[in-house]
Amino acid sequence: MLDESTIKIVKSTAPLLQEHSKEIGKRFYELLFSRVPELYNMFNQTNQKRGFQQEALAYGVYLAGANIDNLKAVETMVERVTEKHRALGVQAEQYPIVGENLIEAVKDVLGDAATDEVIEAWEKAYQAIADFFIDIENKLYKQTELQPGGWVGNRSFYVAQKVKESDVITSFYLKPEDGKRIPVYNPGQYLTIQADIKGEKYFHMRHYSLSDAPNHEYYRISVKREDALNGAPAGIVSNYLHHEVAVGDVLPIRAPAGDFTFKTEGQPIVLLSGGVGITPMMSMFNTLVETHSDREITFIHAAANSKVHAMREHVEELVKEHKNITSFVCYSAPTEQDRSEKRYDKEGFINLNWLKTVLSDNRKDFYFCGPLPFLKAINGALKEWGVPKEKRTYELFSPISTIEEA
């Protein structure tokens, strides 16, 4: 239990950490990786190069500090982070070394503002935050291991099938090498893959959304090949999977995880996706169909054009077979063939005015996933339309915890 003086100091100085989040995050990882290089395995190194991870770390600490007297107020952030920690295999004994380097980074960046009193308060606060996270993560590990077919750590899966879904997205059907049962998962969750890539000093851990309804036979992930673009580096693991991993190859995999799942039942539901954000949406969509849900389902997908639009035919077939399903397609850069064959319903980007023309009203559950600009645009449109926060559920493919912090 933190004393009132500590709480007051932490809450009053939290905005200072937010102001310097980029510098603190950058300094923290410099210190951590120089002293404990083996932890490099746990972090997305492409996100490191792009600077996403550094800022997200310090922002998360700020958010926890600003709510240090009521951590339940940041439940969404905590749930998301602890799910990822469980998927990555973060252990309780790793928290102290992280804390030491984080406090040192705060000292280095804040300079004279980091008085002994401030540092002591944040040391106590970090321990309280760490204990809170560790307790939740221990429960997650137990739940994961004890569920039917469950496991903790790596389990070997072989690639049973590799299917090209578009010019940039390929699906991988994964089956357990031991032939034993695998646990079902909640639609919208992800798998964590450990990629041991020749020539790379460290192995890489990546989360990929499961893209099919839960079943007892296989897991399916659908991976977008991330090419180098506008100065951003190419995705190391996505290119490895696309170009080097073949049918029959074995991959170490962690059990399904993630907090992006159905929150309600029975109400009309709208699934909105942009680009590769279609993957968790497809898991939800297929689950609704296979469980014979009679909910009103609207499936809306945005992509550049048909060349990069994955699983289009599958959605179209299900729409024909089920009267409770409608779907719409938006292309921002349609090809001439797209135009001549009228392969889309809207040219350009999804906006509120258009949504109002295809949806009967806003009294629905909205789930959406895609690139950050897409998420911010959809969330802003729905918010303007008066859709309550609890009816707007989204998945982020980046280290940040909320759209608002971007």
C-alpha positions as CSV (number, residue, x, y, z in Angstrom):
1,M,0.0,0.0,0.0
2,L,1.5,3.3,-1.1
3,D,1.5,6.3,1.4
4,E,-0.3,9.5,0.5
5,S,2.9,11.4,0.0
6,T,4.2,8.9,-2.6
7,I,0.9,8.9,-4.4
8,K,0.9,12.7,-4.5
9,I,4.4,13.0,-5.9
10,V,3.9,10.3,-8.5
11,K,0.6,11.8,-9.8
12,S,2.0,15.3,-9.9
13,T,5.2,14.2,-11.8
14,A,3.5,11.8,-14.2
15,P,2.8,14.5,-16.8
16,L,6.6,15.2,-16.9
17,L,7.2,11.6,-17.9
18,Q,4.5,11.9,-20.6
19,E,6.2,15.0,-21.9
20,H,9.5,13.2,-22.2
21,S,8.2,9.8,-23.1
22,K,10.2,9.4,-26.3
23,E,13.5,10.3,-24.7
24,I,12.9,8.2,-21.7
25,G,11.8,5.2,-23.8
26,K,14.8,5.5,-26.0
27,R,17.2,5.8,-23.1
28,F,15.6,2.9,-21.3
29,Y,16.1,0.4,-24.2
30,E,19.6,1.6,-24.7
31,L,20.4,0.7,-21.1
32,L,18.4,-2.5,-21.0
33,F,19.8,-4.1,-24.1
34,S,23.4,-3.1,-23.3
35,R,23.1,-4.9,-19.9
36,V,20.6,-7.7,-20.7
37,P,20.9,-8.3,-24.4
38,E,19.0,-11.6,-24.2
39,L,15.8,-9.6,-23.6
40,Y,16.1,-8.2,-27.1
41,N,14.4,-11.4,-28.2
42,M,11.1,-10.3,-26.6
43,F,10.7,-7.1,-28.4
44,N,9.6,-6.4,-32.0
45,Q,12.9,-5.1,-33.5
46,T,11.1,-3.5,-36.4
47,N,9.0,-1.5,-34.0
48,Q,12.3,-0.6,-32.2
49,K,13.7,0.8,-35.4
50,R,10.6,2.8,-36.1
51,G,10.5,4.2,-32.5
52,F,7.1,2.8,-31.6
53,Q,8.2,0.6,-28.8
54,Q,10.2,3.3,-27.0
55,E,7.4,5.8,-26.8
56,A,4.8,3.2,-25.9
57,L,6.8,2.0,-22.9
58,A,7.1,5.4,-21.3
59,Y,3.5,6.2,-22.0
60,G,2.4,3.1,-20.3
61,V,4.4,4.0,-17.2
62,Y,3.0,7.5,-17.2
63,L,-0.6,6.2,-17.5
64,A,-0.1,3.8,-14.6
65,G,1.6,6.5,-12.6
66,A,-1.2,9.0,-13.2
67,N,-3.7,6.4,-11.9
68,I,-1.4,4.9,-9.3
69,D,-4.2,5.2,-6.6
70,N,-6.7,3.3,-8.9
71,L,-5.0,1.0,-11.4
72,K,-8.4,-0.4,-12.3
73,A,-9.1,2.9,-14.1
74,V,-6.5,1.8,-16.8
75,E,-8.0,-1.7,-17.0
76,T,-7.9,-1.7,-20.8
77,M,-4.2,-1.0,-21.0
78,V,-3.4,-3.5,-18.2
79,E,-5.4,-6.3,-19.9
80,R,-3.7,-5.7,-23.2
81,V,-0.2,-5.5,-21.8
82,T,-0.6,-8.5,-19.5
83,E,-2.0,-10.7,-22.3
84,K,1.1,-9.8,-24.4
85,H,3.4,-10.4,-21.5
86,R,1.9,-13.9,-21.1
87,A,2.2,-14.6,-24.8
88,L,5.9,-13.5,-24.7
89,G,6.7,-15.4,-21.6
90,V,7.6,-12.5,-19.4
91,Q,8.6,-13.7,-15.9
92,A,8.3,-12.1,-12.5
93,E,12.1,-12.1,-12.0
94,Q,12.5,-9.9,-15.0
95,Y,10.6,-7.0,-13.5
96,P,13.4,-5.8,-11.1
97,I,16.0,-5.3,-13.9
98,V,13.4,-3.5,-16.0
99,G,12.6,-1.2,-13.1
100,E,16.3,-0.4,-12.4
101,N,16.9,0.6,-16.0
102,L,13.7,2.5,-16.3
103,I,14.4,4.6,-13.2
104,E,17.9,5.3,-14.4
105,A,16.5,6.4,-17.8
106,V,14.2,8.8,-16.0
107,K,17.1,10.2,-14.0
108,D,19.2,10.6,-17.2
109,V,16.4,12.4,-19.1
110,L,14.9,14.6,-16.5
111,G,18.2,15.7,-14.9
112,D,17.7,18.1,-12.0
113,A,13.9,17.6,-12.1
114,A,14.5,14.0,-10.9
115,T,15.1,14.8,-7.3
116,D,15.8,12.1,-4.7
117,E,12.3,12.5,-3.5
118,V,10.8,12.0,-6.9
119,I,13.0,9.0,-7.7
120,E,12.2,7.4,-4.4
121,A,8.4,7.8,-5.0
122,W,8.7,6.4,-8.5
123,E,10.7,3.4,-7.3
124,K,7.9,2.6,-4.9
125,A,5.3,3.2,-7.6
126,Y,7.0,0.9,-10.0
127,Q,7.1,-1.9,-7.5
128,A,3.4,-1.5,-6.9
129,I,2.7,-1.5,-10.6
130,A,5.0,-4.5,-11.1
131,D,3.2,-6.5,-8.3
132,F,-0.1,-5.7,-9.9
133,F,1.0,-6.9,-13.3
134,I,2.8,-10.0,-11.9
135,D,-0.3,-11.1,-10.0
136,I,-2.5,-10.9,-13.2
137,E,0.1,-12.6,-15.4
138,N,0.5,-15.5,-12.9
139,K,-3.2,-16.1,-13.2
140,L,-3.1,-16.0,-17.0
141,Y,-0.3,-18.6,-17.1
142,K,-2.3,-20.9,-14.9
143,Q,-5.4,-20.5,-17.0
144,T,-3.5,-21.1,-20.2
145,E,-1.8,-24.2,-19.0
146,L,-4.9,-25.8,-17.4
147,Q,-7.3,-25.3,-20.3
148,P,-8.0,-28.4,-22.4
149,G,-5.0,-28.8,-24.7
150,G,-3.3,-25.9,-23.1
151,W,0.4,-25.3,-22.7
152,V,2.9,-22.6,-21.5
153,G,6.0,-21.7,-23.4
154,N,6.7,-23.0,-26.9
155,R,5.0,-25.9,-28.7
156,S,6.0,-27.1,-32.1
157,F,3.5,-26.7,-35.0
158,Y,4.1,-27.7,-38.6
159,V,2.8,-25.8,-41.6
160,A,0.1,-28.0,-43.0
161,Q,-0.9,-25.6,-45.8
162,K,0.2,-22.3,-47.2
163,V,-2.4,-20.3,-49.2
164,K,-1.9,-17.1,-51.0
165,E,-4.9,-14.8,-50.3
166,S,-3.7,-11.7,-52.2
167,D,-0.6,-10.1,-53.6
168,V,0.6,-9.3,-50.0
169,I,-1.3,-11.7,-47.7
170,T,-0.6,-15.4,-47.2
171,S,-2.4,-17.8,-44.8
172,F,-0.6,-20.5,-42.9
173,Y,-2.5,-23.5,-41.5
174,L,-0.7,-24.8,-38.4
175,K,-1.1,-28.2,-36.8
176,P,0.6,-29.5,-33.6
177,E,3.6,-31.7,-34.3
178,D,2.7,-34.0,-31.3
179,G,-0.8,-34.6,-32.8
180,K,-2.4,-33.8,-29.5
181,R,-5.4,-31.6,-28.8
182,I,-5.1,-27.8,-29.1
183,P,-7.2,-25.3,-27.1
184,V,-9.9,-23.3,-28.7
185,Y,-9.6,-19.5,-28.5
186,N,-11.7,-16.5,-28.5
187,P,-12.3,-15.0,-31.9
188,G,-10.1,-12.0,-32.3
189,Q,-7.1,-13.4,-30.4
190,Y,-3.6,-14.0,-31.8
191,L,-0.8,-16.6,-31.8
192,T,2.8,-15.7,-30.9
193,I,5.5,-17.2,-33.2
194,Q,9.1,-17.5,-32.4
195,A,11.2,-17.1,-35.6
196,D,14.7,-18.4,-35.6
197,I,16.0,-16.8,-38.7
198,K,19.4,-17.6,-40.2
199,G,21.8,-14.7,-40.0
200,E,19.9,-12.9,-37.2
201,K,21.7,-12.6,-33.9
202,Y,18.5,-12.9,-31.9
203,F,15.3,-14.8,-32.5
204,H,12.2,-12.8,-33.1
205,M,8.8,-13.0,-31.4
206,R,5.7,-11.9,-33.3
207,H,1.9,-11.8,-32.7
208,Y,-0.3,-12.7,-35.6
209,S,-4.1,-12.7,-35.4
210,L,-5.9,-16.0,-35.8
211,S,-8.0,-15.6,-39.0
212,D,-10.5,-18.5,-38.8
213,A,-13.2,-19.7,-36.4
214,P,-11.8,-21.8,-33.5
215,N,-11.6,-25.5,-34.1
216,H,-9.7,-28.5,-32.7
217,E,-7.6,-29.3,-35.7
218,Y,-5.5,-26.3,-36.8
219,Y,-4.7,-22.7,-36.2
220,R,-4.7,-20.3,-39.1
221,I,-2.9,-17.0,-39.4
222,S,-2.9,-14.7,-42.4
223,V,0.3,-12.7,-42.6
224,K,0.9,-9.5,-44.6
225,R,4.3,-9.2,-46.2
226,E,5.7,-5.9,-44.9
227,D,8.0,-4.4,-47.5
228,A,10.3,-1.5,-46.9
229,L,8.3,1.6,-47.6
230,N,8.9,5.4,-47.2
231,G,12.1,4.8,-45.2
232,A,10.5,2.3,-42.9
233,P,12.4,-1.1,-42.7
234,A,10.9,-4.3,-44.1
235,G,9.2,-6.6,-41.7
236,I,11.8,-9.2,-40.8
237,V,9.4,-12.0,-39.7
238,S,6.7,-11.4,-42.3
239,N,9.2,-11.7,-45.1
240,Y,10.7,-14.8,-43.5
241,L,7.3,-16.4,-43.4
242,H,6.4,-15.5,-46.9
243,H,9.7,-16.3,-48.6
244,E,11.4,-19.0,-46.5
245,V,8.8,-21.0,-44.5
246,A,7.4,-23.9,-46.5
247,V,4.7,-26.6,-46.0
248,G,6.1,-29.1,-43.6
249,D,8.4,-26.7,-41.8
250,V,8.1,-26.5,-38.0
251,L,7.6,-23.3,-36.0
252,P,7.7,-22.8,-32.2
253,I,4.4,-21.2,-31.1
254,R,2.9,-19.8,-27.9
255,A,-0.8,-20.5,-27.0
256,P,-3.5,-18.0,-28.2
257,A,-3.8,-14.7,-26.3
258,G,-5.3,-11.3,-26.6
259,D,-8.1,-9.1,-25.3
260,F,-9.8,-8.2,-28.6
261,T,-12.8,-10.4,-28.3
262,F,-16.6,-10.3,-28.4
263,K,-18.0,-8.3,-25.5
264,T,-21.7,-8.7,-26.1
265,E,-24.2,-11.1,-27.7
266,G,-27.4,-10.7,-29.6
267,Q,-27.1,-7.1,-30.8
268,P,-26.5,-6.2,-34.5
269,I,-22.8,-6.3,-35.1
270,V,-20.6,-4.3,-37.6
271,L,-17.1,-5.6,-38.4
272,L,-14.9,-3.0,-40.0
273,S,-11.4,-3.7,-41.3
274,G,-8.7,-2.0,-43.2
275,G,-5.9,-3.9,-45.0
276,V,-4.6,-6.8,-43.0
277,G,-6.9,-5.8,-40.2
278,I,-9.3,-8.2,-41.9
279,T,-7.6,-11.1,-40.1
280,P,-9.2,-11.0,-36.6
281,M,-12.5,-9.8,-38.3
282,M,-12.5,-13.0,-40.3
283,S,-12.2,-15.0,-37.2
284,M,-15.1,-13.2,-35.7
285,F,-17.1,-13.4,-38.9
286,N,-16.6,-17.1,-39.5
287,T,-17.4,-17.8,-35.8
288,L,-20.7,-16.0,-36.1
289,V,-21.6,-18.0,-39.2
290,E,-20.5,-21.4,-37.8
291,T,-22.4,-20.9,-34.6
292,H,-25.5,-20.1,-36.6
293,S,-25.9,-16.7,-35.1
294,D,-29.0,-14.9,-36.2
295,R,-27.5,-11.5,-35.4
296,E,-27.6,-8.8,-38.1
297,I,-24.1,-8.8,-39.4
298,T,-22.5,-6.1,-41.5
299,F,-19.0,-6.8,-42.9
300,I,-17.2,-3.7,-44.2
301,H,-13.6,-3.9,-45.6
302,A,-11.3,-1.2,-46.9
303,A,-8.3,-1.9,-49.1
304,A,-6.3,-0.2,-51.8
305,N,-7.8,-2.4,-54.5
306,S,-8.7,-6.0,-55.4
307,K,-5.0,-7.0,-55.7
308,V,-4.4,-6.7,-52.0
309,H,-7.9,-7.6,-50.9
310,A,-7.8,-11.0,-49.1
311,M,-10.6,-13.5,-48.7
312,R,-13.1,-11.5,-50.8
313,E,-14.6,-14.5,-52.4
314,H,-15.2,-16.3,-49.1
315,V,-17.1,-13.3,-47.7
316,E,-19.2,-13.0,-50.9
317,E,-20.2,-16.7,-50.7
318,L,-21.3,-16.4,-47.1
319,V,-23.3,-13.3,-47.9
320,K,-25.2,-15.2,-50.6
321,E,-25.9,-18.1,-48.2
322,H,-27.1,-16.0,-45.2
323,K,-29.9,-13.4,-45.2
324,N,-28.7,-11.8,-42.0
325,I,-25.3,-10.8,-43.5
326,T,-24.5,-7.8,-45.7
327,S,-21.1,-6.7,-46.9
328,F,-19.5,-3.6,-48.4
329,V,-16.1,-2.9,-50.0
330,C,-14.2,0.4,-50.1
331,Y,-11.2,0.8,-52.4
332,S,-8.9,3.8,-52.1
333,A,-7.0,3.1,-55.3
334,P,-9.1,0.8,-57.5
335,T,-7.6,-0.7,-60.6
336,E,-9.2,-0.1,-64.0
337,Q,-10.6,-3.7,-63.8
338,D,-12.0,-2.9,-60.4
339,R,-13.9,0.0,-61.9
340,S,-15.0,-1.8,-65.1
341,E,-16.3,-4.8,-63.1
342,K,-17.7,-2.6,-60.2
343,R,-15.9,-4.6,-57.6
344,Y,-16.4,-2.1,-54.8
345,D,-19.2,-0.1,-53.2
346,K,-17.2,3.1,-52.4
347,E,-14.1,4.7,-53.9
348,G,-12.0,6.5,-51.3
349,F,-12.1,6.1,-47.5
350,I,-14.8,5.1,-45.1
351,N,-16.4,8.2,-43.5
352,L,-19.4,8.9,-41.4
353,N,-21.6,10.2,-44.1
354,W,-21.2,7.0,-46.1
355,L,-21.6,4.8,-43.0
356,K,-25.0,6.5,-42.4
357,T,-26.1,5.4,-45.9
358,V,-25.3,1.7,-45.5
359,L,-26.2,1.2,-41.8
360,S,-29.8,1.6,-40.6
361,D,-28.8,3.2,-37.4
362,N,-26.0,3.4,-34.8
363,R,-27.5,1.1,-32.3
364,K,-25.0,-1.7,-33.0
365,D,-21.8,-3.3,-31.7
366,F,-18.8,-2.0,-33.7
367,Y,-15.6,-4.0,-33.9
368,F,-12.7,-2.6,-36.0
369,C,-9.1,-3.3,-36.9
370,G,-6.5,-1.9,-39.3
371,P,-3.7,0.6,-39.6
372,L,-3.6,3.4,-37.0
373,P,-4.9,6.1,-39.3
374,F,-7.9,3.8,-40.2
375,L,-8.6,3.2,-36.5
376,K,-8.5,6.8,-35.6
377,A,-10.8,7.7,-38.5
378,I,-13.3,5.0,-37.7
379,N,-13.3,5.8,-34.0
380,G,-13.7,9.5,-34.6
381,A,-16.6,8.9,-37.0
382,L,-18.4,6.6,-34.6
383,K,-17.8,8.9,-31.7
384,E,-19.3,11.8,-33.7
385,W,-22.3,9.6,-34.5
386,G,-22.9,9.1,-30.8
387,V,-21.8,5.5,-30.6
388,P,-21.0,4.9,-26.9
389,K,-17.4,4.0,-26.0
390,E,-18.5,0.5,-24.8
391,K,-19.9,-0.2,-28.3
392,R,-16.6,0.7,-30.0
393,T,-14.1,-2.1,-29.7
394,Y,-10.8,-2.1,-31.7
395,E,-7.5,-3.9,-32.0
396,L,-4.2,-2.2,-32.4
397,F,-1.3,-3.9,-34.2
398,S,1.2,-1.5,-32.6
399,P,2.8,-1.3,-29.1
400,I,0.6,1.7,-28.1
401,S,-2.3,0.9,-25.9
402,T,-5.0,3.2,-27.1
403,I,-5.9,5.3,-30.1
404,E,-6.0,8.4,-27.9
405,E,-2.3,8.1,-27.0
406,A,-1.2,8.1,-30.7
